[in-house]
Amino acid sequence: MTSGKYLENLLIVKDSGIHGKGLFSTVDIAEGSKIFVIEGEAISEEECIKREADGNVYIFWNESNYIDTSMTNKIKYINHNCDCNCDVLENDEESLMLVAYRDIKAGEELTIDYGYEEIYELCQCNICA
């Protein structure tokens, strides 16, 4: 089981059974492991509202800034699941950290709880279905 180092290079994007493309691990990951730093363009609340109105759904909030990850290669593919296996934690003013919420098996899709009300109305996970 891999732990204690950043694992972004051990993640792949492929078709997801949840929605479109997803982010998958190629190795076992131990609970609590830091998977990778979530970075992107730090933007204001006003810019976030504008981009979301234009259809951008790849924006995270880190208690200091909105972080637009639409130009990234991997994190923009992480899907929602109410029974998620990852969590997004604060890192610094312009980034967040993706961390394993529980043990993750090689081949498993990485998921987070998006945490906004509208997602639960659309969610088709085992908890919501």
HUDA-V420916 format. One record per pair of residues at least 6 apart in sequence whose ideal C-beta (glycine too) atoms are under 6 Angstrom apart, sorted by sequence separation. I is the first residue (numbers start at 0). J is the second residue. D is the distance in Angstrom with one decimal. If there is no record, write none. Layout:
# HUDA-V420916
I_J_D + I_J_D
This chain:
# HUDA-V420916
15_21_2.9 + 68_74_5.0 + 69_75_6.0 + 90_96_4.4 + 58_65_5.3 + 59_66_4.7 + 68_75_5.1 + 12_20_5.3 + 87_95_5.1 + 88_96_4.9 + 58_67_5.2 + 12_22_6.0 + 13_23_5.9 + 88_98_5.5 + 47_58_5.5 + 57_68_4.6 + 10_22_5.6 + 11_23_5.3 + 57_69_4.1 + 85_97_5.6 + 86_98_5.2 + 10_24_5.9 + 11_25_6.0 + 55_69_5.5 + 86_100_4.5 + 85_100_5.4 + 9_25_5.1 + 84_100_5.6 + 9_26_5.0 + 84_101_5.4 + 47_65_4.0 + 57_75_4.4 + 84_103_5.1 + 41_64_4.1 + 42_65_4.9 + 85_109_5.1 + 87_111_5.7 + 1_26_4.9 + 41_66_5.9 + 42_67_5.4 + 84_110_5.7 + 85_111_5.1 + 0_27_4.5 + 1_28_5.6 + 2_29_3.8 + 39_66_4.5 + 40_67_4.5 + 83_110_4.4 + 5_33_5.9 + 6_34_5.0 + 7_35_3.8 + 39_67_4.9 + 61_89_5.6 + 83_111_5.0 + 0_29_4.6 + 39_68_3.9 + 63_92_4.4 + 83_112_4.8 + 2_32_4.3 + 5_35_5.0 + 80_110_3.7 + 39_71_6.0 + 77_109_5.7 + 78_110_5.4 + 61_95_5.0 + 77_111_5.7 + 79_113_4.3 + 59_95_5.8 + 37_74_5.2 + 79_118_5.4 + 81_124_4.9 + 80_124_4.8 + 82_126_5.6 + 81_126_4.2 + 81_127_5.9 + 22_73_5.7 + 41_93_4.7 + 22_76_4.7 + 36_90_6.0 + 21_76_5.8 + 22_77_4.9 + 20_76_4.8 + 38_94_4.7 + 21_78_5.1 + 37_94_5.9 + 36_94_5.1 + 37_95_4.2 + 18_78_5.3 + 36_96_5.9 + 37_97_5.7 + 17_78_4.3 + 35_97_5.4 + 10_73_5.8 + 15_78_5.7 + 33_96_5.6 + 34_97_4.3 + 12_76_4.9 + 33_98_5.6 + 32_99_4.6 + 30_99_5.4 + 28_99_4.8 + 30_101_5.0 + 30_102_5.1 + 28_103_4.2 + 27_104_5.7 + 27_105_5.3 + 24_103_5.4 + 26_105_5.2 + 25_105_5.9 + 24_105_6.0 + 24_107_5.8 + 23_108_5.2 + 21_108_4.5 + 22_109_4.7 + 15_108_5.9
